[in-house]
Amino acid sequence: MKFLKLLTETPGVPGREERVRDVIRKHTKGWWDHLEEDAMGNLVGVIKAAKAKKAPAKKTTKDKSGATVTRFTEKGVILSCHLDQIGFYVRHIDDKGFLRLQAAGGFDTRNLFARRVKVLCKNGKDLPGILNPATKPIHVATAEERKKVPKVAEFVVDMGLDGKEVKSLVKPGDPVVLEQTTQMVGDLICGQAMDNRISPWVALNAIKKAKGKNVFDIYWLGSAQEEVGLRGATVAAQRLPAEVAIAIDVTLAVDTPGVSDHDTISKIGDGVAIKVMDSSSISTHTLVDEFVQIAEKKKIKFQYEILPAGGTDQGALQRNGIPRRTITLSIPCRYVHTTVESVHQKDLDAAVDLLSYWLQGD
């Protein structure tokens, strides 16, 4: 949990994931047969297969219901985990020292009122700020003004300093992130950037369990700029030779009051979500079958996921580079794209176990 807390509290907006890459480099020192960073900002770690493949091109087995399941025996797999979080860039500083922001990722502005932020300045200092819309307080606003939901462009950051000092410290293009610590809330792990720092946590723990028994060449991909259009994975997909790609990400757990049961997408505590489809990709059905078969055999809790809107790196990995089978393993997460994103430890453990068994060819 110390590693997960560090991952989720380390800032890394799209295009500025360098601090997250450094955390992972330090944590995994000595793991890799090869580790490199590309010009896009993707971090790729390679671990060669530990077991020689002697199986035929595919293997057919039966699941519990008697249905046929075909297990392919490709040589390599991409485990894609995007490293960025939604955030902002400074776009303007006025003479009073207030900052205007450009969003990098999708925000529901109803979640941005009265927030503390951190400004990552070019001089290496991180400065605190207060985020609020540039509107009248409720005491003096009209009834119509109170109903209005402001856009991101209407929010400002108050640095608590005079204009000249702010301009000497902050420059346009400096990243800004919401500030929140990660902590336990009952059985939930709550904080920001569970989307998607939870994915390197899952993938790296699965690799650690499978290392030395992995039947695939593993290409762990810490992708950049997923939140602004799957950009890092699009580039990586064109150069990595693996014939299988597994994206790891969060998915919506809308299992909260005010939402009907058929709209929940996934449920906290019900296990790892095996994605069938979302708006950017449809998972290869043979991979869905493989993961379901392993989950049933090993008694790992799982659920099926269909996400009506939204996508993962799977969309880029499926459509670029060589033809490959693709799927996403998802962690149910409440309150996605807020500072209180919440996941359950049991779902994390289920995801780690399922992925590690698959990497071992079980």
Buried (B, 14 or more C-beta within 10 A) or exposed (E): EEBBBBBBBBBBBBBBBBEBBEBBBEBBEEBBEEBEBEEBBBBBBBBEBBEEEEEEEEEEEEBEEEEEBEBBBBEBBBBBBBBBBBBBBBBEBEEEBBBBBBBBBEBEBEEBEEBEBBBBBEEEEEBEBEBBBEBEEEEEEEEEEEEEEBEBBBBBBBBEBEBEEBBEBBEEEBBBBBBBEBEEEEEBBBBBBBBBBBBBBBBBBBBEBBBEBBBBBBBBBBBBBBBBEBBBBBBBBEEBEBBBBBBBBBBBBBBEEEEEEEEBBBBBBBBBBBBBBBEBBBBBEBBBBBBBBBBEEEEBBBBEBEBEEBBBBBBBBBEBBEEBBBBBBBBBBBBBBBBBBBBBBBBBBBBBBBBBBBBBBB
